Amino acid sequence: MRIVKYICSVILLVTSLSYVNAEERIVTMSAPNSLIASGFFDYIIPRFKLKTQISVKLVSDSAMIAISKNSGRAFLKMGDIVFKIDVIEENNYSQKFLNWLKSDVGKKTISSIQENDEPVFVSLEMEEVAIRQVRLSGDAKLGLEQSQQKCARCHVVEKGRKNSIGSTPSFFALRTFDDWDLRFSGFYLLRPHPAFTIIPDVTEPFDDSRPAPIVPIELNLNELQAIIAYVQNIPPADLGEPVKHQ
């Protein structure tokens, strides 16, 4: 009986972990009602998930990716209407969705949405963001030490380490962003960091009525500069090509 109970417990644990991981592989997205009503997402979301095992959830606000007619890079045309895309929260999943849209597979999927044997949508070539050359000074060795002590609880900060929280991007994934240095320089302003990060003479002290939800992270500007110097020297992650049709 003990063996049976043990096996059942293991199966339950594995099933639970699989469910959690599946829930974490998600991209939230906001879009105009006209595009939602057109059936665009009903068609592409299942196909994107089939290729990447990443779900897409349409939300009204706080989205990782925002589609609108006003801001971002033009990527889609429906009749005379041009839709633009803006990645608000860059991580592995939102980047993979953007890469999929730009890939041949994504473009063919979009062009296959037809009415009366005519494509309903036209994929537009997205303008590439110019690559910025960054050269920063700082103690990279100290930066690695500070990253291990203060960032590794959530992020993978060095090769050979696998620990991270959910879909929290690794330093190597963050290094792929063109503006990675700006993101690291102002990380304490980006969610969820303001809730538990202290930088003396920069951040405001925590409100006594709203204490930090976890043990706070405290570092000074010299340590932050050292972390940025360390990240400058690590290789950007290879996020891979879109999964090809077999």
PyMOL commands that set and color helices and strands:
alter all, ss='L'
color gray80, all
select helices_A, chain A and resi 2-24+33-37+40-52+92-102+104-111+140-150+171-174+180-185+187-189+193-195+221-232
alter helices_A, ss='H'
color red, helices_A
select strands_A, chain A and resi 26-30+55-58+65-68+73-78+81-87+114-115+118-119+122-123+197-198+217-218
alter strands_A, ss='S'
color yellow, strands_A
deselect
rebuild
show_as cartoon
